[in-house]
């Protein structure tokens, strides 16, 4: 004969073989799933779908055709005249210029900075200087002293000297920073007429050996 016992609060009875009925595995229920690891927060605009990255275009001197820097001013010493065989001092002037307008679909400001001066003397010769030169008085030298921008004419006549300024350029797209422009921009030519004459001097008081800086020496 077999016998069974009932345990209060239990859901079943044990059988004769000593088996037990129970509520399942300790801890209850099936296998658990670990929560996903949090994604790393992106700190750049490339990860934010509400932002777009704008790449500003590279600008060359050819793109600046609608931006025209002012022509330089030019004069000479002695004013309007020159002496055969003696330096005629040419003086040109230009300054930094800011021009605004549309460029490649943007409203920009272009900055022109003079970097060189090209002098055409009107007699078939020319030279390039880093500056526009200065007057003899400003340089603190006697008249007819050779300067980096002076020229000696070899024959009398009327000559039309000209000067052009070479500018480097930079562009501001409204970001507050300046982006250099590839290449250079040259201004239109400014002209200066020179009448070159021959001068014969007479010795007064001292010879050239005694006073090398005297007229005609």
ABEGO torsion letter per residue (X at the ends): XBBBBBBBGBABBBBAAGBBBBAEBBGEEBBBBBBBBBBBBBABAAABAABBBBBBBBBBAAAAAABBBBBBBBBBOBBGBBBBGBBBBBBBBBBBBBBBEBBGGBBBBBBBBBABBBBBAGAGBBBBBABAEBBAAAAGBBBGBBBAABBBBABBEBBBBBBBBBBBBBBBAGAGBBBBBBEBBBBBBBBBBBBBBBBBBBBBGBBAAABAABBGX
